[in-house]
Amino acid sequence: MNVSLIALLTSKDDAVATLQMELKKLAAASRAEDGCLQYDLNHCHEPNNQFVIVQLWDNQEALDKHRLTPHYKYFIHITPALLCAPVEHKILVPVV
């Protein structure tokens, strides 16, 4: 069963450009993973320091494997310096 994930990231005001650059790298590497069906990166118009990632994975196992990849682990490692709040995320499983 497919698994969707929506993540909201709020950048520190002085780190918006750096976060966007790192998110682009993360998105490109994630899209190449087996089991990644969709990985969309969006920048909010207002407030300008927020990004939304919409992901669709083939199943929970694919999402779990994603979290073990070097590019994901690197991104998690650098986020404390870039974010002003913890990442908000929701995992969604289809009802119908």
DRENLO-673467 format. One line per 10 residues: for each residue x, y, z of C-alpha. Coordinates in nm, 2 decimals, decimal comma. Layout:
BEGIN
X/Y/Z | ...
This chain:
BEGIN
0,00/0,00/0,00 | 0,13/0,34/-0,09 | 0,24/0,58/0,19 | 0,24/0,96/0,16 | 0,43/1,20/0,37 | 0,39/1,57/0,40 | 0,67/1,77/0,57 | 0,68/2,14/0,66 | 1,02/2,29/0,72 | 1,07/2,64/0,86
1,40/2,80/0,79 | 1,59/3,04/1,00 | 1,57/3,38/0,83 | 1,94/3,39/0,74 | 1,93/3,03/0,61 | 1,65/3,03/0,35 | 1,88/3,00/0,04 | 2,10/2,74/0,20 | 1,81/2,53/0,31 | 1,66/2,55/-0,04
1,99/2,44/-0,19 | 2,01/2,14/0,05 | 1,65/2,05/-0,01 | 1,70/2,04/-0,38 | 1,99/1,80/-0,34 | 1,78/1,59/-0,10 | 1,49/1,58/-0,35 | 1,71/1,48/-0,64 | 1,87/1,19/-0,46 | 1,54/1,08/-0,31
1,36/1,07/-0,65 | 1,63/0,83/-0,77 | 1,55/0,58/-0,49 | 1,36/0,26/-0,55 | 1,01/0,29/-0,42 | 0,99/0,67/-0,45 | 0,69/0,75/-0,66 | 0,68/1,13/-0,60 | 0,89/1,38/-0,42 | 0,78/1,74/-0,47
0,96/2,03/-0,31 | 0,76/2,35/-0,27 | 0,86/2,70/-0,14 | 0,58/2,89/0,03 | 0,52/3,24/-0,10 | 0,42/3,36/0,25 | 0,59/3,31/0,49 | 0,89/3,31/0,27 | 1,10/3,09/0,51 | 0,88/2,78/0,48
0,91/2,48/0,25 | 0,66/2,19/0,20 | 0,77/1,85/0,08 | 0,50/1,61/-0,06 | 0,63/1,25/-0,09 | 0,47/0,93/-0,22 | 0,64/0,60/-0,15 | 0,55/0,26/-0,28 | 0,51/0,13/0,07 | 0,63/0,18/0,43
0,93/-0,03/0,37 | 1,05/0,21/0,09 | 1,00/0,50/0,32 | 1,19/0,33/0,60 | 1,48/0,25/0,36 | 1,48/0,62/0,25 | 1,55/0,72/0,61 | 1,86/0,50/0,61 | 2,02/0,66/0,30 | 2,33/0,87/0,33
2,17/1,17/0,17 | 1,88/1,16/0,42 | 2,11/1,11/0,72 | 2,33/1,40/0,60 | 2,02/1,63/0,57 | 1,90/1,54/0,92 | 2,25/1,61/1,05 | 2,26/1,96/0,91 | 1,90/2,07/0,97 | 1,96/2,20/1,33
2,17/2,48/1,19 | 1,91/2,57/0,92 | 1,57/2,53/1,09 | 1,41/2,76/1,35 | 1,16/2,48/1,45 | 1,14/2,10/1,43 | 1,02/1,96/1,11 | 0,64/1,90/1,11 | 0,54/1,59/0,92 | 0,24/1,37/0,87
0,24/1,02/0,73 | -0,08/0,95/0,54 | -0,22/0,61/0,45 | -0,50/0,59/0,19 | -0,84/0,51/0,34 | -1,01/0,42/0,00
